[in-house]
Amino acid sequence: MSSYDDSRTADEQDPEAGSPARVGTVVWGLTVVALAALIIISRLGIVALNGTYVLIGLMIGAGAALIVGGLVSARRRDNKSTTGKS
């Protein structure tokens, strides 16, 4: 039997606890992980990579993901703020 009691009301809850991760943080985190993976693959000799093309591809992908993520986030925010009253 547990003696833990989390009977705080919704007003006492931390408002930041349930907030989702920001789009920019996720995109740049994935970009860094992808770059690290490409460096490891290149150093192992599995594939020969041209650094310029890799960076261009990563920046295009990160930029597109930031734009799409921002648009989705703005649309979701707009949908939540509607109360149905005019």
N, CA and C atoms as an extended XYZ file, in Angstrom:
258
Properties=species:S:1:pos:R:3:atomname:S:1:resname:S:1:resid:I:1 pbc="F F F"
N         0.842       -1.162        0.000 N   MET     1
C         0.000        0.000        0.000 CA  MET     1
C         0.897        1.238        0.000 C   MET     1
N         0.572        2.178       -0.857 N   SER     2
C         1.390        3.363       -1.009 CA  SER     2
C         0.858        4.500       -0.152 C   SER     2
N         1.781        5.274        0.412 N   SER     3
C         1.374        6.416        1.221 CA  SER     3
C         1.492        7.723        0.446 C   SER     3
N         1.764        7.636       -0.836 N   TYR     4
C         1.912        8.824       -1.674 CA  TYR     4
C         0.543        9.388       -1.996 C   TYR     4
N         0.352       10.676       -1.767 N   ASP     5
C        -0.931       11.321       -2.032 CA  ASP     5
C        -0.687       12.587       -2.845 C   ASP     5
N        -1.088       12.550       -4.085 N   ASP     6
C        -0.944       13.718       -4.958 CA  ASP     6
C        -2.324       14.326       -5.158 C   ASP     6
N        -2.832       14.937       -4.126 N   SER     7
C        -4.195       15.461       -4.165 CA  SER     7
C        -4.232       16.963       -4.403 C   SER     7
N        -3.205       17.496       -5.064 N   ARG     8
C        -3.218       18.920       -5.393 CA  ARG     8
C        -4.289       19.188       -6.436 C   ARG     8
N        -4.870       20.366       -6.374 N   THR     9
C        -5.888       20.737       -7.348 CA  THR     9
C        -5.216       21.176       -8.640 C   THR     9
N        -6.029       21.391       -9.659 N   ALA    10
C        -5.489       21.809      -10.959 CA  ALA    10
C        -4.836       23.184      -10.869 C   ALA    10
N        -5.318       24.050       -9.943 N   ASP    11
C        -4.728       25.383       -9.805 CA  ASP    11
C        -3.332       25.322       -9.202 C   ASP    11
N        -3.053       24.298       -8.408 N   GLU    12
C        -1.755       24.173       -7.752 CA  GLU    12
C        -0.729       23.479       -8.635 C   GLU    12
N        -1.156       22.857       -9.716 N   GLN    13
C        -0.243       22.153      -10.611 CA  GLN    13
C         0.660       23.155      -11.318 C   GLN    13
N         1.860       22.730      -11.649 N   ASP    14
C         2.796       23.566      -12.388 CA  ASP    14
C         2.319       23.691      -13.838 C   ASP    14
N         2.062       24.897      -14.347 N   PRO    15
C         1.545       25.038      -15.711 CA  PRO    15
C         2.544       24.611      -16.772 C   PRO    15
N         3.827       24.654      -16.492 N   GLU    16
C         4.843       24.263      -17.459 CA  GLU    16
C         5.058       22.757      -17.499 C   GLU    16
N         4.526       22.014      -16.549 N   ALA    17
C         4.785       20.581      -16.469 CA  ALA    17
C         4.222       19.836      -17.668 C   ALA    17
N         3.089       20.258      -18.187 N   GLY    18
C         2.462       19.547      -19.287 CA  GLY    18
C         2.709       20.174      -20.639 C   GLY    18
N         3.544       21.181      -20.724 N   SER    19
C         3.754       21.850      -22.004 CA  SER    19
C         4.627       20.987      -22.913 C   SER    19
N         4.284       20.948      -24.200 N   PRO    20
C         5.066       20.142      -25.134 CA  PRO    20
C         6.407       20.798      -25.443 C   PRO    20
N         7.298       20.029      -26.010 N   ALA    21
C         8.610       20.555      -26.393 CA  ALA    21
C         8.441       21.560      -27.532 C   ALA    21
N         9.289       22.551      -27.551 N   ARG    22
C         9.223       23.555      -28.610 CA  ARG    22
C         9.761       22.981      -29.908 C   ARG    22
N         9.188       23.429      -31.022 N   VAL    23
C         9.553       22.907      -32.330 CA  VAL    23
C        11.025       23.150      -32.627 C   VAL    23
N        11.499       24.349      -32.356 N   GLY    24
C        12.895       24.675      -32.646 CA  GLY    24
C        13.875       23.794      -31.892 C   GLY    24
N        13.556       23.512      -30.639 N   THR    25
C        14.428       22.654      -29.837 CA  THR    25
C        14.511       21.260      -30.426 C   THR    25
N        13.372       20.713      -30.820 N   VAL    26
C        13.344       19.364      -31.394 CA  VAL    26
C        14.088       19.328      -32.729 C   VAL    26
N        13.840       20.314      -33.584 N   VAL    27
C        14.474       20.331      -34.906 CA  VAL    27
C        15.990       20.452      -34.791 C   VAL    27
N        16.468       21.380      -33.969 N   TRP    28
C        17.922       21.537      -33.852 CA  TRP    28
C        18.561       20.341      -33.154 C   TRP    28
N        17.855       19.743      -32.223 N   GLY    29
C        18.366       18.517      -31.591 CA  GLY    29
C        18.516       17.395      -32.603 C   GLY    29
N        17.498       17.211      -33.449 N   LEU    30
C        17.577       16.180      -34.489 CA  LEU    30
C        18.662       16.494      -35.509 C   LEU    30
N        18.874       17.779      -35.812 N   THR    31
C        19.923       18.169      -36.749 CA  THR    31
C        21.302       17.816      -36.198 C   THR    31
N        21.519       18.084      -34.934 N   VAL    32
C        22.809       17.761      -34.316 CA  VAL    32
C        23.027       16.253      -34.276 C   VAL    32
N        21.984       15.499      -33.935 N   VAL    33
C        22.104       14.036      -33.904 CA  VAL    33
C        22.384       13.494      -35.308 C   VAL    33
N        21.701       14.023      -36.327 N   ALA    34
C        21.943       13.579      -37.697 CA  ALA    34
C        23.363       13.898      -38.140 C   ALA    34
N        23.860       15.077      -37.784 N   LEU    35
C        25.227       15.450      -38.139 CA  LEU    35
C        26.242       14.527      -37.453 C   LEU    35
N        26.005       14.230      -36.188 N   ALA    36
C        26.901       13.319      -35.465 CA  ALA    36
C        26.882       11.924      -36.095 C   ALA    36
N        25.702       11.452      -36.471 N   ALA    37
C        25.607       10.132      -37.096 CA  ALA    37
C        26.332       10.116      -38.439 C   ALA    37
N        26.199       11.190      -39.215 N   LEU    38
C        26.892       11.251      -40.498 CA  LEU    38
C        28.402       11.306      -40.327 C   LEU    38
N        28.861       12.010      -39.300 N   ILE    39
C        30.303       12.061      -39.037 CA  ILE    39
C        30.819       10.680      -38.657 C   ILE    39
N        30.088        9.966      -37.821 N   ILE    40
C        30.503        8.613      -37.417 CA  ILE    40
C        30.534        7.688      -38.622 C   ILE    40
N        29.503        7.736      -39.468 N   ILE    41
C        29.464        6.886      -40.661 CA  ILE    41
C        30.621        7.214      -41.593 C   ILE    41
N        30.912        8.498      -41.742 N   SER    42
C        32.008        8.914      -42.610 CA  SER    42
C        33.355        8.442      -42.072 C   SER    42
N        33.551        8.546      -40.753 N   ARG    43
C        34.827        8.137      -40.145 CA  ARG    43
C        35.026        6.631      -40.192 C   ARG    43
N        33.937        5.875      -40.166 N   LEU    44
C        34.052        4.419      -40.251 CA  LEU    44
C        34.385        3.960      -41.663 C   LEU    44
N        34.242        4.843      -42.623 N   GLY    45
C        34.581        4.506      -43.998 CA  GLY    45
C        33.465        3.783      -44.731 C   GLY    45
N        32.286        3.755      -44.175 N   ILE    46
C        31.164        3.085      -44.833 CA  ILE    46
C        30.764        3.853      -46.089 C   ILE    46
N        30.762        5.175      -45.988 N   VAL    47
C        30.361        6.038      -47.094 CA  VAL    47
C        31.281        7.258      -47.107 C   VAL    47
N        31.654        7.701      -48.285 N   ALA    48
C        32.435        8.930      -48.403 CA  ALA    48
C        31.458       10.083      -48.620 C   ALA    48
N        31.503       11.077      -47.733 N   LEU    49
C        30.553       12.182      -47.793 CA  LEU    49
C        31.261       13.481      -48.136 C   LEU    49
N        30.593       14.309      -48.920 N   ASN    50
C        31.076       15.650      -49.218 CA  ASN    50
C        30.486       16.577      -48.160 C   ASN    50
N        31.324       17.196      -47.350 N   GLY    51
C        30.865       18.005      -46.234 CA  GLY    51
C        29.961       19.152      -46.630 C   GLY    51
N        30.256       19.787      -47.765 N   THR    52
C        29.437       20.912      -48.211 CA  THR    52
C        28.015       20.466      -48.511 C   THR    52
N        27.881       19.366      -49.247 N   TYR    53
C        26.549       18.874      -49.580 CA  TYR    53
C        25.788       18.401      -48.347 C   TYR    53
N        26.487       17.812      -47.408 N   VAL    54
C        25.844       17.361      -46.174 CA  VAL    54
C        25.294       18.553      -45.397 C   VAL    54
N        26.099       19.605      -45.248 N   LEU    55
C        25.636       20.789      -44.521 CA  LEU    55
C        24.480       21.489      -45.232 C   LEU    55
N        24.545       21.571      -46.557 N   ILE    56
C        23.447       22.180      -47.309 CA  ILE    56
C        22.167       21.378      -47.113 C   ILE    56
N        22.265       20.074      -47.200 N   GLY    57
C        21.092       19.220      -47.012 CA  GLY    57
C        20.515       19.329      -45.611 C   GLY    57
N        21.386       19.346      -44.602 N   LEU    58
C        20.907       19.480      -43.229 CA  LEU    58
C        20.244       20.832      -42.982 C   LEU    58
N        20.804       21.898      -43.528 N   MET    59
C        20.209       23.219      -43.334 CA  MET    59
C        18.878       23.354      -44.065 C   MET    59
N        18.775       22.788      -45.260 N   ILE    60
C        17.498       22.814      -45.982 CA  ILE    60
C        16.447       22.014      -45.206 C   ILE    60
N        16.831       20.839      -44.727 N   GLY    61
C        15.899       20.014      -43.961 CA  GLY    61
C        15.481       20.675      -42.658 C   GLY    61
N        16.440       21.257      -41.941 N   ALA    62
C        16.124       21.926      -40.673 CA  ALA    62
C        15.249       23.151      -40.918 C   ALA    62
N        15.550       23.918      -41.947 N   GLY    63
C        14.733       25.090      -42.252 CA  GLY    63
C        13.305       24.716      -42.612 C   GLY    63
N        13.150       23.692      -43.429 N   ALA    64
C        11.806       23.241      -43.799 CA  ALA    64
C        11.047       22.735      -42.576 C   ALA    64
N        11.727       21.990      -41.707 N   ALA    65
C        11.074       21.469      -40.499 CA  ALA    65
C        10.669       22.601      -39.560 C   ALA    65
N        11.502       23.641      -39.444 N   LEU    66
C        11.154       24.788      -38.606 CA  LEU    66
C         9.944       25.541      -39.156 C   LEU    66
N         9.886       25.713      -40.464 N   ILE    67
C         8.757       26.418      -41.064 CA  ILE    67
C         7.465       25.614      -40.885 C   ILE    67
N         7.511       24.328      -41.212 N   VAL    68
C         6.315       23.491      -41.078 CA  VAL    68
C         5.895       23.388      -39.612 C   VAL    68
N         6.844       23.187      -38.723 N   GLY    69
C         6.524       23.096      -37.300 CA  GLY    69
C         5.926       24.377      -36.759 C   GLY    69
N         6.447       25.521      -37.201 N   GLY    70
C         5.897       26.798      -36.774 CA  GLY    70
C         4.484       27.011      -37.274 C   GLY    70
N         4.219       26.621      -38.530 N   LEU    71
C         2.872       26.750      -39.076 CA  LEU    71
C         1.877       25.846      -38.352 C   LEU    71
N         2.294       24.616      -38.069 N   VAL    72
C         1.420       23.688      -37.342 CA  VAL    72
C         1.156       24.200      -35.938 C   VAL    72
N         2.181       24.700      -35.285 N   SER    73
C         2.025       25.230      -33.927 CA  SER    73
C         1.102       26.445      -33.917 C   SER    73
N         1.251       27.341      -34.888 N   ALA    74
C         0.386       28.521      -34.961 CA  ALA    74
C        -1.056       28.127      -35.232 C   ALA    74
N        -1.254       27.158      -36.082 N   ARG    75
C        -2.614       26.706      -36.380 CA  ARG    75
C        -3.250       26.064      -35.151 C   ARG    75
N        -2.484       25.257      -34.430 N   ARG    76
C        -2.998       24.616      -33.214 CA  ARG    76
C        -3.331       25.665      -32.160 C   ARG    76
N        -2.486       26.677      -32.031 N   ARG    77
C        -2.718       27.751      -31.068 CA  ARG    77
C        -3.976       28.535      -31.436 C   ARG    77
N        -4.188       28.801      -32.716 N   ASP    78
C        -5.376       29.514      -33.164 CA  ASP    78
C        -6.650       28.710      -32.899 C   ASP    78
N        -6.580       27.403      -33.066 N   ASN    79
C        -7.752       26.559      -32.840 CA  ASN    79
C        -8.113       26.480      -31.364 C   ASN    79
N        -7.126       26.526      -30.474 N   LYS    80
C        -7.391       26.442      -29.042 CA  LYS    80
C        -8.008       27.721      -28.499 C   LYS    80
N        -7.672       28.866      -29.089 N   SER    81
C        -8.116       30.139      -28.537 CA  SER    81
C        -9.547       30.505      -28.911 C   SER    81
N       -10.168       29.742      -29.816 N   THR    82
C       -11.540       30.074      -30.179 CA  THR    82
C       -12.514       29.628      -29.092 C   THR    82
N       -13.402       30.537      -28.719 N   THR    83
C       -14.382       30.220      -27.683 CA  THR    83
C       -15.762       29.967      -28.272 C   THR    83
N       -15.961       30.243      -29.550 N   GLY    84
C       -17.245       30.037      -30.170 CA  GLY    84
C       -18.153       31.250      -30.064 C   GLY    84
N       -17.715       32.270      -29.393 N   LYS    85
C       -18.500       33.499      -29.268 CA  LYS    85
C       -18.018       34.511      -30.289 C   LYS    85
N       -18.946       35.288      -30.820 N   SER    86
C       -18.531       36.290      -31.788 CA  SER    86
C       -18.637       37.681      -31.247 C   SER    86
